[in-house]
Amino acid sequence: MTHQKRKSSSIAQETTPGTTDLPLGGLPPAAKRRNRGKVTTITTNPTKNHEILDGPNALRASPDAEDKSESFNANKAGLRKGQIKEEADDVPSLVADGSSVSSLSELSDAEPPLPKLTAKKEEAGKNKKAVKEAAPSAPRKKAKNEIADPEADGEEEVDEEEVKEALSRSPPVNSDYLPLPWKGRLGYACLNTYLRFSNPPVFSSRTCRIASILDNRHPLQNPNESPHPTKNRPDKDKPADEALGRAYVENIGLANARDIIKMVRWNDRYGIKFMRLSSEMFPFASHDEYGYRLAPFASETLAEAGRVIAELNHRVTTHPGQFTQLGSPRKQVIDNAIRDLDYHSEMLSLLKLPPQQDRDAVMILHIGGVFGDKGETLTRFRENYKKLSPEVRKRLVLENDDVSWSIHDVLPLCEELNIPCVLDFHHHNIIFDSDQIREGTKDIVDLFPRILKTWRRKNITPKMHYSEPTPQAITGRQRRKHSPRVATLPPCPPNMDLMIEAKDKEQAVFELMRTFKLPGFHLFNDIIPHVRKDDNKVVKLPKKKKKGDEEVEEEAVVTIPDDEVGMGGPEGRVYWPPGMEEWLRPVKRVVKKKDPGEKATPAKGSKAKIAKEENVEAEEPSVADAEAAAQIVAKKGKASNAQKKTTTAGKPDKVTKSSTKGKGAEADVPIKNSKEPVRSSRRKRVNYVEEDEDD
């Protein structure tokens, strides 16, 4: 961390109410941001600029997801290690002490997480036995209602008593009702996996580290040229200018906002009309020290996105993270929460949506931790709710969680404060009042009239959340983890707006469309493994001979209109099967250099021996085999054959000798001309499995 850690007392003094020059919870006024200079041309493509990172919350099935295992498997899909921002990068400490700016301690009254193993112990833990010896002899037992550290490594220990209790619980009682024919809207959260791995990538959760903001406060080494990650970086020997650092992070936010338009148009093409916007769209906008207002610099861009959302009758919502809590006993956490809610409200307001769509653009929030006493926490929540601005109160809705607050806790509070209540089916199956209701979806239907009434009082379209636990989950903590996709629909009204909180994002929506033949299921098809036909690429054409026998190498661009780039092509190939994230990226080619003095491998020697005995050349692949191979595999095969022809062209005598030795073979097998390339005797048949293993 390059910046100095601020004390809680100083933060509280700077955010004291009543200051006229610090609107929205202490954020600096927009009028001070000028002279952005050359930073406006920064590269926001993470494949070209290593400072641009993926926001971790957008990858998760839900902002309240328990740990990394609930995130979309971006590394398997092709993101390099370190490209996803670690939440702890800009947090001084995750330990619940008074100096920490992290609100992890606000989630429960639990002890701080275990310290990570030192490098020495990590080295000693190469096998399971060493890890056991290196770990503490008495591991910390988690509190019953504790939220795990979302950045914790490895699998947490399962309490034997907890397993016994889970196995002895009554089976869930589920409804047999399916909301068909479906007339509602299915949505996904924050990230579109297909667009994220298009070229260029399209996503609205780019972020950076605070260190990058501080670095970019310095002018460039060459101010007359555009920034470059390596060739033209900020010069730290020059005086720092806060406006330059602000402009740097603002440009990242603008790139995110512009990509909303492509994401919404993509959704509309494939029958999706509902999406949660990423809270990480404008990095650090609600930060106590590095925060900023969105107007006026983002007003035009967000308004343009809002025009597309309105035109296509899309619904957008937001879900502030699990650290945004209004029931905490700590003033610092409350101040942070109010700033965060103000930021989300401003972002939605700047979309300038029509009245009904603007009302439907809600912000979902959890009550948060219990802090020892539910009654006192609810009292603090009521008091802090009254302090919120009218714009925030207009958009705020409450959701039951899977840790402490059941629907029987949240619904009465919503009815009292006139707040819409979001029912999360997955959370309800984990935390519920067993004296009033049974686990499952059957009994919860009786509460629908009360839940829906909280929405109609404000004339807002109701919404619910649905997800499913992983198949191997047993205990309550394990069942909190979201599965990559869902298998069925909950017994909600058929016109409900249903947010699918799953790791595979839009693919989980596609899965439901296919399973139940929902509207739009015919609009998309399976992608070709590792192949994209909707990207503009520069292709080298074959050399053409001009007058005078001059060979000229030409290049051509496969022209696809900008509006069609990343849109799946005319066949709509945007669906990838479960577990096939790697299909989103090109095949990873590994070129192995051959040693000129290398001896033949056993496989080569065996094949040469067979060819010698049978006096025939290696069998050529059949037409059927070629047709069965995928397009990308066929291309790789052609490239491999060309390389083999080149390497064997200079050794015709050896091939001729081995192919003509024997029973009068000279009459049957003609001797090859030394100038002609000889086909390799090791022409390999390939299939998908072999290619995956090779790569």
Legacy VTK file of the C-alpha trace (Angstrom):
# vtk DataFile Version 3.0
C-alpha trace
ASCII
DATASET POLYDATA
POINTS 695 float
0.000 0.000 0.000
1.574 3.225 -1.110
-0.833 5.634 0.546
-0.950 6.467 4.226
-3.681 4.747 6.232
-6.222 7.173 7.611
-7.476 6.967 11.165
-11.152 6.474 11.934
-11.283 9.745 13.843
-10.042 11.752 10.866
-12.604 10.143 8.584
-15.393 10.970 10.998
-14.289 14.598 11.201
-14.162 14.989 7.428
-17.640 13.531 6.938
-19.349 15.645 9.578
-22.846 16.667 8.423
-23.409 20.303 7.718
-20.411 21.024 5.490
-21.681 22.722 2.361
-18.739 21.942 0.069
-18.784 18.158 0.537
-22.044 16.792 -0.931
-23.095 13.141 -0.791
-21.422 12.032 2.397
-18.153 13.881 1.920
-17.498 13.397 -1.806
-15.580 16.285 -3.415
-17.527 18.593 -5.750
-17.292 17.956 -9.479
-16.228 21.529 -10.244
-12.668 20.849 -9.078
-12.007 18.189 -11.712
-10.446 19.795 -14.760
-7.279 19.496 -16.870
-7.390 15.773 -17.418
-4.768 15.958 -20.152
-3.626 12.894 -22.036
-5.100 10.452 -19.511
-8.337 10.502 -21.522
-6.725 8.118 -24.012
-5.819 5.356 -21.553
-6.273 1.776 -22.705
-9.067 0.145 -20.727
-8.660 -3.253 -22.394
-7.330 -5.554 -19.637
-5.496 -7.711 -22.183
-3.372 -4.696 -23.136
-3.182 -2.837 -19.833
-2.243 -4.924 -16.798
-3.467 -2.194 -14.435
-7.085 -2.791 -15.509
-8.548 -5.577 -13.372
-11.811 -7.490 -13.101
-13.999 -6.535 -10.174
-14.425 -9.622 -7.955
-18.064 -8.957 -7.015
-19.235 -8.972 -10.639
-17.768 -12.455 -11.121
-19.707 -13.843 -8.183
-23.156 -15.329 -8.342
-24.272 -12.654 -5.877
-22.552 -9.853 -3.899
-23.319 -11.760 -0.703
-21.742 -14.940 -2.083
-19.611 -16.673 0.511
-16.228 -17.131 -1.145
-14.258 -17.390 -4.372
-15.692 -20.809 -5.157
-18.988 -19.062 -5.938
-17.437 -16.988 -8.715
-17.540 -17.648 -12.426
-14.450 -19.700 -13.301
-12.704 -16.890 -15.147
-9.260 -18.496 -14.879
-10.503 -21.607 -16.643
-12.016 -19.389 -19.313
-8.663 -17.726 -19.926
-8.023 -14.840 -17.516
-4.424 -14.730 -16.431
-3.480 -15.074 -12.791
-3.620 -11.717 -11.032
-6.059 -10.162 -13.500
-8.885 -10.357 -10.954
-8.651 -7.755 -8.236
-8.249 -9.053 -4.700
-10.499 -7.222 -2.282
-7.685 -7.161 0.283
-5.429 -5.241 -2.145
-6.720 -1.885 -0.904
-7.753 -2.912 2.613
-5.109 -2.390 5.342
-6.386 -5.285 7.434
-9.173 -7.821 7.560
-8.752 -8.165 11.300
-11.524 -6.707 13.425
-9.534 -3.952 15.066
-10.361 -0.317 15.525
-7.889 0.963 12.936
-9.165 -1.138 10.045
-11.260 0.493 7.357
-12.702 -2.909 6.510
-16.211 -3.670 7.665
-15.647 -7.410 7.718
-15.903 -7.291 11.492
-19.389 -5.860 11.134
-20.727 -9.092 9.679
-20.821 -10.860 13.028
-19.296 -10.947 16.474
-16.850 -13.620 15.355
-13.137 -13.740 15.934
-10.738 -12.530 13.227
-9.809 -14.994 10.460
-6.791 -17.235 10.840
-3.501 -15.752 9.612
-2.220 -17.087 6.326
0.676 -19.532 6.346
4.130 -18.054 5.973
6.239 -18.863 2.934
8.234 -21.334 5.017
5.133 -23.192 6.085
3.701 -23.109 2.568
6.839 -24.815 1.342
6.531 -27.366 4.102
2.932 -28.010 3.088
3.605 -29.729 -0.221
1.749 -32.777 0.985
-1.289 -33.167 3.207
0.710 -34.370 6.174
2.981 -31.338 6.133
0.004 -29.000 5.874
-1.585 -30.677 8.895
1.588 -30.227 10.937
1.980 -26.594 9.841
-1.624 -25.675 10.682
-2.592 -24.596 14.202
-3.374 -27.503 16.505
-6.747 -26.034 17.527
-8.401 -24.366 14.513
-10.850 -21.603 15.247
-14.466 -22.751 15.367
-16.771 -20.498 13.387
-19.749 -18.871 14.989
-23.092 -20.214 13.862
-24.148 -17.038 12.052
-20.733 -15.947 10.859
-20.127 -14.938 7.264
-16.866 -16.471 6.086
-14.029 -14.352 4.835
-14.846 -14.056 1.107
-11.143 -14.077 0.275
-10.224 -17.094 2.411
-8.147 -19.761 0.680
-8.967 -23.447 0.612
-11.891 -25.404 1.994
-13.132 -24.623 5.459
-13.366 -27.333 8.079
-16.788 -28.850 8.674
-17.913 -29.369 12.249
-18.972 -32.959 12.920
-21.911 -31.842 15.036
-23.021 -29.485 12.267
-23.001 -32.363 9.775
-25.044 -34.569 12.110
-27.544 -31.781 12.626
-27.832 -31.192 8.883
-28.360 -34.882 8.148
-31.089 -35.124 10.773
-33.116 -32.161 9.522
-36.517 -32.759 7.963
-36.602 -32.986 4.172
-37.777 -29.872 2.313
-41.392 -29.682 1.190
-41.439 -28.236 -2.321
-44.315 -27.057 -4.458
-45.138 -28.947 -7.640
-46.296 -25.750 -9.364
-44.361 -24.458 -12.359
-45.047 -20.881 -13.547
-45.778 -21.884 -17.130
-46.472 -20.441 -19.631
-43.790 -17.991 -18.562
-44.628 -14.306 -19.058
-42.033 -12.677 -16.806
-38.421 -11.614 -17.270
-35.367 -13.694 -16.370
-32.206 -11.820 -15.464
-28.569 -12.350 -14.501
-26.095 -10.402 -12.409
-23.419 -7.956 -13.551
-21.285 -9.966 -16.005
-21.926 -11.476 -19.432
-19.457 -14.348 -19.842
-19.651 -14.443 -23.645
-19.037 -10.711 -24.055
-16.329 -10.658 -21.387
-14.199 -12.933 -23.571
-14.985 -11.322 -26.910
-12.333 -9.276 -28.697
-12.292 -6.534 -27.519
-13.825 -7.574 -24.172
-17.164 -6.041 -23.203
-17.952 -5.752 -19.492
-18.868 -3.066 -16.965
-16.794 -4.106 -13.946
-13.290 -2.914 -14.823
-11.469 -1.663 -11.774
-7.956 -0.910 -10.578
-5.903 -0.627 -7.427
-5.593 2.546 -5.397
-1.861 2.373 -6.122
-2.664 2.842 -9.830
-4.666 5.985 -9.057
-1.765 7.396 -7.055
0.741 6.528 -9.790
-1.359 8.205 -12.464
-1.418 11.467 -10.544
2.038 12.020 -12.025
2.360 13.334 -15.610
3.455 10.969 -18.353
7.084 10.577 -19.305
6.163 11.986 -22.715
3.050 14.197 -22.345
2.744 14.593 -26.134
2.054 10.883 -26.661
-0.679 8.570 -25.500
-0.117 6.515 -22.350
1.405 3.066 -22.755
1.675 0.350 -20.077
5.432 0.077 -20.574
6.695 2.697 -23.069
5.010 5.809 -21.696
4.191 5.477 -18.031
3.674 8.159 -15.372
6.916 9.809 -14.306
7.060 9.735 -10.501
9.891 12.274 -10.514
7.375 14.907 -11.680
4.977 16.595 -9.229
1.708 14.767 -8.591
-1.607 16.278 -9.672
-4.749 14.894 -8.000
-6.836 15.803 -11.071
-4.810 13.412 -13.240
-5.418 10.511 -10.880
-9.121 11.352 -10.760
-9.285 11.499 -14.553
-7.601 8.083 -14.746
-10.215 6.329 -12.614
-13.059 8.271 -14.243
-12.028 7.005 -17.666
-12.229 3.438 -16.408
-15.777 4.155 -15.237
-16.734 5.686 -18.585
-15.493 2.593 -20.418
-17.693 0.472 -18.141
-20.726 2.686 -18.725
-20.297 2.606 -22.502
-20.286 -1.185 -22.469
-23.745 -1.263 -20.877
-25.168 -0.391 -24.295
-23.608 -3.432 -25.975
-24.641 -5.706 -23.087
-28.270 -4.558 -23.213
-28.467 -4.948 -27.000
-26.915 -8.424 -26.696
-29.477 -9.374 -24.041
-32.338 -8.149 -26.193
-31.182 -10.199 -29.187
-31.367 -13.389 -27.123
-34.595 -12.729 -25.259
-33.194 -11.434 -21.947
-34.825 -8.276 -20.596
-33.459 -8.021 -17.070
-29.932 -7.360 -15.766
-28.228 -6.260 -12.567
-25.701 -3.491 -13.090
-22.316 -3.926 -11.479
-21.648 -1.906 -8.329
-18.017 -1.742 -9.491
-18.903 0.273 -12.593
-17.227 3.407 -11.233
-14.251 2.243 -9.150
-13.897 3.791 -5.684
-16.713 6.283 -6.365
-17.985 5.913 -2.795
-14.534 5.719 -1.172
-14.030 8.054 1.776
-10.761 9.467 0.396
-10.704 8.747 -3.344
-14.458 8.994 -4.018
-16.062 11.314 -6.575
-19.411 12.409 -7.980
-20.593 10.947 -11.294
-22.059 14.190 -12.592
-21.161 15.881 -14.797
-18.378 13.729 -16.303
-20.537 10.563 -16.655
-23.923 12.218 -17.238
-23.945 12.005 -21.032
-22.618 8.442 -21.198
-25.115 7.129 -18.647
-27.963 9.012 -20.332
-27.081 7.342 -23.656
-27.121 3.943 -21.951
-30.478 4.850 -20.420
-31.915 5.662 -23.850
-31.056 2.158 -25.077
-32.438 0.573 -21.896
-35.691 2.508 -22.334
-35.909 1.739 -26.051
-35.604 -2.018 -25.476
-37.818 -2.023 -22.352
-35.040 -3.480 -20.230
-35.056 -3.591 -16.443
-31.869 -2.763 -14.530
-31.204 -2.964 -10.797
-28.210 -2.834 -8.454
-27.145 -4.738 -5.342
-24.668 -2.929 -3.046
-22.200 -5.285 -1.398
-22.424 -7.124 1.903
-20.434 -4.440 3.730
-23.129 -1.806 3.096
-25.117 -2.048 6.336
-27.466 0.297 8.154
-27.731 -1.679 11.404
-24.110 -1.486 12.516
-23.245 0.080 15.898
-20.163 1.752 14.352
-20.537 5.249 12.924
-17.800 4.698 10.362
-19.664 1.772 8.834
-22.891 3.792 8.686
-21.099 6.706 6.992
-19.572 4.313 4.451
-22.966 2.717 3.817
-24.712 6.059 3.228
-22.000 7.148 0.774
-22.314 3.838 -1.070
-26.090 4.095 -1.331
-25.807 7.693 -2.565
-23.396 6.524 -5.278
-25.752 3.770 -6.474
-28.709 6.145 -6.448
-26.854 8.750 -8.505
-25.776 6.118 -11.048
-29.378 4.942 -11.559
-30.778 8.483 -11.646
-28.337 9.573 -14.374
-29.773 6.892 -16.676
-32.798 9.217 -17.100
-35.214 6.311 -17.526
-38.959 6.693 -18.128
-41.048 6.871 -14.912
-41.964 3.171 -14.548
-38.524 1.882 -15.516
-36.983 4.431 -13.150
-39.167 3.170 -10.277
-38.225 -0.424 -11.150
-34.494 0.432 -10.960
-34.173 -0.553 -7.311
-31.202 -1.100 -4.980
-31.267 -4.412 -3.077
-29.885 -4.391 0.452
-29.534 -6.819 3.376
-30.068 -5.831 6.995
-26.544 -7.101 7.749
-25.090 -8.419 10.970
-26.938 -9.120 14.219
-24.311 -7.615 16.564
-25.524 -9.528 19.570
-29.146 -8.388 19.692
-31.659 -8.370 16.821
-33.956 -5.887 18.518
-31.233 -3.276 18.986
-29.978 -3.816 15.430
-33.475 -3.230 14.030
-33.761 -0.051 16.089
-30.486 1.262 14.661
-31.657 0.321 11.161
-34.873 2.338 11.595
-32.955 5.373 12.829
-30.378 5.267 10.022
-33.034 4.632 7.372
-34.624 7.977 8.262
-31.270 9.703 7.596
-31.179 8.535 3.971
-32.010 10.945 1.176
-35.475 10.695 -0.445
-33.842 9.431 -3.666
-32.218 6.523 -1.810
-35.352 5.652 0.161
-37.310 5.651 -3.094
-35.080 2.906 -4.534
-34.158 0.838 -1.482
-35.581 -2.695 -1.125
-34.724 -5.338 1.501
-33.889 -9.012 0.950
-33.860 -11.949 3.352
-30.379 -13.427 3.775
-28.886 -16.859 4.406
-27.079 -16.012 7.648
-29.279 -14.280 10.207
-32.379 -12.543 8.874
-35.199 -14.761 7.630
-38.212 -13.645 5.623
-40.126 -13.537 8.930
-37.660 -10.899 10.182
-37.489 -8.827 7.013
-41.132 -8.776 5.918
-42.559 -7.093 9.063
-39.820 -4.433 8.892
-40.646 -3.783 5.224
-44.345 -3.445 6.032
-43.536 -1.012 8.851
-41.155 1.253 6.869
-42.921 0.945 3.492
-39.961 -0.835 1.872
-40.484 -3.471 -0.866
-39.450 -6.972 0.215
-37.362 -9.239 -2.052
-37.863 -12.967 -1.480
-34.756 -15.061 -2.141
-35.824 -18.716 -2.379
-32.301 -20.034 -1.900
-31.751 -17.992 1.257
-35.162 -18.973 2.594
-34.303 -22.688 2.412
-31.328 -22.078 4.712
-32.650 -19.483 7.192
-36.329 -19.742 8.124
-38.505 -19.805 11.225
-39.240 -23.508 11.702
-42.063 -22.665 14.114
-43.979 -20.913 11.335
-42.884 -22.575 8.130
-41.165 -25.640 6.690
-38.076 -25.721 4.505
-38.877 -25.773 0.807
-40.973 -23.778 -1.643
-44.458 -25.032 -0.739
-45.188 -23.133 2.486
-43.554 -19.875 1.412
-46.264 -19.433 -1.234
-48.692 -18.460 1.549
-46.612 -15.312 2.177
-46.756 -14.145 -1.458
-49.761 -11.800 -0.965
-47.997 -9.898 1.825
-44.711 -9.764 -0.102
-46.312 -8.524 -3.320
-48.292 -5.877 -1.433
-45.034 -4.198 -0.313
-44.212 -3.604 -3.987
-47.626 -2.443 -5.139
-47.809 0.238 -2.457
-44.970 2.000 -4.297
-46.114 0.995 -7.783
-42.865 -0.931 -8.399
-42.765 -4.146 -10.433
-42.038 -7.030 -8.002
-38.898 -9.107 -8.316
-37.610 -12.283 -6.668
-34.281 -14.096 -6.544
-33.638 -17.746 -7.312
-30.566 -19.953 -7.083
-29.693 -23.481 -6.015
-26.997 -24.976 -3.764
-24.178 -27.111 -5.107
-25.099 -30.827 -5.311
-22.514 -31.941 -2.721
-23.653 -29.432 -0.069
-24.793 -30.864 3.295
-24.489 -28.287 6.057
-26.109 -24.871 6.099
-22.800 -23.134 5.345
-22.150 -25.467 2.430
-25.652 -24.999 1.053
-25.118 -21.244 0.902
-22.777 -21.705 -2.054
-24.488 -21.066 -5.394
-24.439 -23.671 -8.144
-23.198 -22.728 -11.634
-26.698 -23.189 -13.113
-30.214 -23.995 -11.926
-32.398 -26.949 -12.841
-35.911 -25.616 -12.361
-38.136 -22.586 -11.780
-39.531 -21.619 -8.375
-43.318 -21.454 -7.811
-43.424 -17.696 -8.329
-46.159 -15.883 -10.288
-45.635 -16.427 -14.047
-45.255 -12.670 -14.678
-42.482 -12.227 -12.090
-39.127 -10.568 -12.748
-36.813 -13.357 -11.585
-33.101 -12.749 -10.966
-31.084 -15.961 -11.459
-28.068 -15.740 -9.146
-25.756 -18.374 -10.601
-22.040 -18.555 -11.333
-22.501 -19.019 -15.080
-24.496 -15.789 -15.395
-26.407 -15.508 -18.695
-25.713 -19.164 -19.466
-27.854 -20.146 -16.457
-30.721 -18.163 -18.008
-30.162 -19.944 -21.333
-30.250 -23.276 -19.518
-33.709 -22.522 -18.116
-34.880 -21.314 -21.523
-33.857 -24.594 -23.118
-35.190 -26.790 -20.319
-38.683 -25.290 -20.300
-38.812 -23.935 -23.886
-39.271 -20.407 -22.579
-39.681 -17.449 -24.970
-36.375 -16.874 -26.775
-35.015 -20.446 -26.447
-34.786 -20.733 -30.259
-32.661 -17.581 -30.631
-29.302 -19.046 -29.566
-27.143 -22.037 -30.486
-24.037 -23.786 -29.160
-20.732 -22.086 -29.770
-18.041 -23.792 -31.833
-15.309 -24.769 -29.367
-12.562 -22.124 -29.266
-13.849 -20.384 -32.419
-15.287 -16.886 -32.741
-16.907 -15.735 -35.957
-18.079 -12.385 -34.629
-14.718 -10.630 -34.110
-12.919 -8.379 -36.588
-9.495 -9.854 -37.302
-6.655 -8.999 -39.658
-6.018 -11.952 -41.968
-2.945 -12.451 -44.164
-3.974 -13.316 -47.690
-2.017 -15.702 -49.940
0.822 -14.060 -51.870
-0.340 -12.823 -55.250
1.949 -12.548 -58.284
1.946 -9.229 -60.070
3.660 -8.147 -63.264
7.325 -8.940 -63.190
6.742 -12.063 -61.080
6.874 -9.988 -57.886
5.189 -11.622 -54.925
3.249 -9.217 -52.744
1.883 -10.177 -49.319
-1.440 -8.509 -48.629
-3.554 -8.157 -45.526
-7.315 -7.904 -45.291
-9.718 -7.244 -42.457
-12.636 -9.588 -42.008
-15.192 -6.809 -41.949
-17.958 -7.174 -39.391
-19.995 -4.075 -38.517
-19.198 -2.670 -35.087
-22.753 -3.341 -33.947
-22.309 -7.043 -34.764
-18.929 -7.575 -33.113
-19.387 -9.942 -30.169
-23.057 -10.555 -30.975
-22.778 -14.276 -31.794
-22.919 -14.059 -35.581
-25.915 -14.859 -37.804
-26.303 -18.306 -36.207
-26.421 -16.965 -32.645
-23.638 -19.197 -31.342
-23.425 -17.904 -27.769
-24.296 -20.903 -25.570
-21.558 -23.002 -23.962
-22.332 -26.289 -22.150
-21.840 -26.591 -18.374
-18.180 -26.816 -17.403
-16.902 -25.728 -20.818
-15.688 -22.243 -19.937
-12.485 -22.826 -21.892
-14.511 -22.877 -25.121
-14.816 -19.109 -24.786
-11.168 -18.609 -25.710
-8.979 -19.783 -28.621
-7.042 -22.996 -28.216
-3.851 -22.451 -26.297
-1.149 -23.513 -28.739
2.141 -24.819 -27.397
4.945 -25.010 -29.972
7.633 -27.499 -29.000
11.063 -26.982 -30.505
12.588 -30.143 -31.930
16.205 -31.009 -31.224
17.998 -31.831 -34.530
19.905 -34.637 -32.816
16.850 -36.024 -31.040
16.337 -39.759 -31.436
13.028 -41.171 -32.560
10.513 -41.696 -29.807
9.224 -45.229 -29.143
6.032 -44.371 -31.009
7.976 -43.206 -34.052
10.276 -46.232 -33.950
7.359 -48.635 -33.682
5.573 -47.061 -36.624
8.726 -47.098 -38.744
9.191 -50.787 -37.964
5.629 -51.583 -39.053
6.077 -49.598 -42.262
9.310 -51.450 -42.923
7.747 -54.870 -42.442
4.571 -54.181 -44.385
6.416 -52.168 -47.026
3.688 -49.535 -47.180
3.473 -45.898 -46.324
1.516 -44.726 -43.284
-2.246 -44.775 -43.752
-3.792 -41.498 -44.820
-6.755 -40.132 -42.836
-10.123 -40.918 -44.370
-12.639 -38.305 -45.512
-14.966 -39.334 -42.710
-12.299 -38.632 -40.131
-11.656 -35.193 -41.568
-15.347 -34.329 -41.607
-15.757 -35.459 -38.005
-13.057 -33.115 -36.727
-14.043 -29.647 -35.565
-13.042 -26.662 -37.643
-10.347 -25.523 -35.247
-8.879 -29.002 -34.976
-8.751 -29.259 -38.764
-6.866 -25.981 -38.992
-4.344 -27.169 -36.447
-3.900 -30.409 -38.382
-3.121 -28.525 -41.578
-0.554 -26.372 -39.839
1.046 -29.446 -38.296
1.249 -31.215 -41.689
2.892 -28.202 -43.295
5.536 -28.180 -40.581
6.211 -31.895 -40.953
6.596 -31.588 -44.743
9.154 -28.868 -44.234
11.193 -30.882 -41.734
11.211 -34.066 -43.862
11.801 -32.457 -47.268
15.560 -32.633 -46.902
15.668 -36.363 -45.986
14.235 -38.255 -49.000
16.932 -40.939 -49.088
16.065 -42.230 -45.647
12.387 -42.491 -46.496
13.071 -44.074 -49.866
15.396 -46.615 -48.325
12.996 -47.654 -45.622
10.056 -47.760 -48.015
11.800 -49.769 -50.778
13.662 -52.310 -48.734
12.198 -55.819 -48.923
10.458 -58.153 -51.336
10.757 -56.376 -54.650
9.302 -53.222 -53.326
11.193 -51.092 -55.844
8.649 -51.897 -58.529
5.686 -50.988 -56.352
6.946 -47.947 -54.449
8.635 -45.306 -56.627
11.635 -43.475 -55.293
10.743 -39.916 -54.289
12.487 -37.007 -55.929
14.737 -35.255 -53.422
13.186 -31.901 -54.333
9.659 -33.037 -53.440
8.524 -33.005 -49.830
7.956 -36.426 -48.329
4.780 -36.993 -46.356
5.496 -37.815 -42.760
4.792 -41.386 -41.745
3.353 -40.172 -38.457
0.139 -38.532 -39.603
-1.927 -38.507 -36.435
-5.674 -38.819 -36.244
-7.066 -36.331 -33.767
-10.258 -35.704 -31.897
-11.447 -33.254 -29.246
-10.109 -35.291 -26.347
-6.636 -35.558 -27.779
-6.476 -31.852 -28.512
-7.548 -30.970 -24.986
-4.896 -33.258 -23.558
-2.193 -31.853 -25.786
-3.088 -28.283 -24.892
LINES 1 696
695 0 1 2 3 4 5 6 7 8 9 10 11 12 13 14 15 16 17 18 19 20 21 22 23 24 25 26 27 28 29 30 31 32 33 34 35 36 37 38 39 40 41 42 43 44 45 46 47 48 49 50 51 52 53 54 55 56 57 58 59 60 61 62 63 64 65 66 67 68 69 70 71 72 73 74 75 76 77 78 79 80 81 82 83 84 85 86 87 88 89 90 91 92 93 94 95 96 97 98 99 100 101 102 103 104 105 106 107 108 109 110 111 112 113 114 115 116 117 118 119 120 121 122 123 124 125 126 127 128 129 130 131 132 133 134 135 136 137 138 139 140 141 142 143 144 145 146 147 148 149 150 151 152 153 154 155 156 157 158 159 160 161 162 163 164 165 166 167 168 169 170 171 172 173 174 175 176 177 178 179 180 181 182 183 184 185 186 187 188 189 190 191 192 193 194 195 196 197 198 199 200 201 202 203 204 205 206 207 208 209 210 211 212 213 214 215 216 217 218 219 220 221 222 223 224 225 226 227 228 229 230 231 232 233 234 235 236 237 238 239 240 241 242 243 244 245 246 247 248 249 250 251 252 253 254 255 256 257 258 259 260 261 262 263 264 265 266 267 268 269 270 271 272 273 274 275 276 277 278 279 280 281 282 283 284 285 286 287 288 289 290 291 292 293 294 295 296 297 298 299 300 301 302 303 304 305 306 307 308 309 310 311 312 313 314 315 316 317 318 319 320 321 322 323 324 325 326 327 328 329 330 331 332 333 334 335 336 337 338 339 340 341 342 343 344 345 346 347 348 349 350 351 352 353 354 355 356 357 358 359 360 361 362 363 364 365 366 367 368 369 370 371 372 373 374 375 376 377 378 379 380 381 382 383 384 385 386 387 388 389 390 391 392 393 394 395 396 397 398 399 400 401 402 403 404 405 406 407 408 409 410 411 412 413 414 415 416 417 418 419 420 421 422 423 424 425 426 427 428 429 430 431 432 433 434 435 436 437 438 439 440 441 442 443 444 445 446 447 448 449 450 451 452 453 454 455 456 457 458 459 460 461 462 463 464 465 466 467 468 469 470 471 472 473 474 475 476 477 478 479 480 481 482 483 484 485 486 487 488 489 490 491 492 493 494 495 496 497 498 499 500 501 502 503 504 505 506 507 508 509 510 511 512 513 514 515 516 517 518 519 520 521 522 523 524 525 526 527 528 529 530 531 532 533 534 535 536 537 538 539 540 541 542 543 544 545 546 547 548 549 550 551 552 553 554 555 556 557 558 559 560 561 562 563 564 565 566 567 568 569 570 571 572 573 574 575 576 577 578 579 580 581 582 583 584 585 586 587 588 589 590 591 592 593 594 595 596 597 598 599 600 601 602 603 604 605 606 607 608 609 610 611 612 613 614 615 616 617 618 619 620 621 622 623 624 625 626 627 628 629 630 631 632 633 634 635 636 637 638 639 640 641 642 643 644 645 646 647 648 649 650 651 652 653 654 655 656 657 658 659 660 661 662 663 664 665 666 667 668 669 670 671 672 673 674 675 676 677 678 679 680 681 682 683 684 685 686 687 688 689 690 691 692 693 694
